[in-house]
């Protein structure tokens, strides 16, 4: 996408992964340039001007209920506002899975969200192959 002139960024939630900083390390190991990796507070305002946000496996960290539902167990938790993008594509194994908080994620039911169900690695690889074929 970057070679095609598209702006690409990776938004990282501070508690994403099994330990703080894990996703930053994984992205660095995958060769993702550090200058396109953004912390939550660096990218949240940009989602409103984003064409497509892609969510890989996350649930609680992108749960709009944290901001919209004062009775939610995660009310007030900082989240990546991926739903503000024109389109959100979420990769999940199934619609029945919840995050560690055990609550359903309203982001996955918003009109602008498309769910891509299945193994995220397989689905992301297939999507990447299709993008490469078209670009």
N, C-alpha and C positions, 0 to 999 in steps of 0.2 A: 504493500500500500504506500509506503514511504517513497519507493522508486516511482510510483505513479503520481507523486505530488500530493498525496493525502497526509494530513497531520495525524499522527498516531501518538497516543500516550497510554501509560499504564498507571491507573490509580490504585494505591495500596492503602488498605485500612491498617491502623496501628496494631490491631489484634488479629489480623489475618494470618493464617498458618498455625503451626503448633507452638511457635515461640516468636517473640517480637523480632522483626527483621528477617524472618525466614524467607518471605517472598522476595524481598530485595535481593537476597543472596541467590535464590533460584533464578531470578531474572538475569542477574549478572552472569551466572554460569551458563545461561542460554544465549548469552551474547547481546542482550538488550542494552542499548546505550543508557547510561545512568541519567543523561539529561532529558530522557523522555519518561522517566519513572517519577511519579508525583505522589506525595503524601496526601492524605484526605483533605487537609486544610489548604493545600496548594491547588487542588483540582475541583473541589465541590462546586464552586461558582461557575465553572466552565461547562458543566453538563447541560445547562440551558441552551448553550450554543453548539452542542455536539449533535452530529447527525445520527451516529450509532454508538451505543455503549454495549459492550459485550461483557457478560458476567460469567465467569468460569467457576462453578461449584459453590459460590458464596451464597449465604442466606441471611443470617442475622446482620452482617455488615452492610447489606444493601436493603434492609427491611424498612419500607416507608412507614410501617406501624410505629417505629421508634419515634417518629416525629408527629404522626397523625393521630395516634391512639393513646391518650393519657393513661388508659387502664392496662396497656400492654406491659408485660414483664420487662420489656426492653425500652420502655418509654424514657426518652431523654438521652439514650445512647447515641453517640455520634455515628452517622452512617454515610456511606457514599451515595449521593443522590442521583443514582444512575437513571431513575425513572424520569428525570427532567430532560433527558435526551429525546430527540425526535422519535427514535426507535431504540428499544432495548432488546437484546437477544441474550437470553439466559440459558446456559448449559446446565442441566441437572439430570441426575439419574432417573428421577421420577417426580411426579407432582406431590407425592405423599411424604417426601422427606422434608424435615424441618431442620433448622439450625440447632446449635447447642442449647438455645433457650427453649426449644420445643414449641415454638409458635409458628403458625402459618405466616407466609410472607405475602402481603397484599401487592407488592411490586410485581409478583409473577402473574397477577390477574388483571393488571392495568391494560387498557386498550392498546397502548403503544408497546407492550411487551410481547415478544414472540418466544416461546419455549422450544428449546432444542433438547429433546430427551434422549438419554442414552449415556454411554461412557464418554466423558468429556474429551479424553485424548483421541478416541476414534472419531468423534464428531468434529472436533476442532481440526484434525488432520484432513478430513474429507472437505471441510469448508475451505481450508487453506489451499488444497489441491484445486478446488473449483475457482477460487480467486486467482490463483496463478495462471490457470488456463484462460481466464477472461482478460487478464491484464497483460 
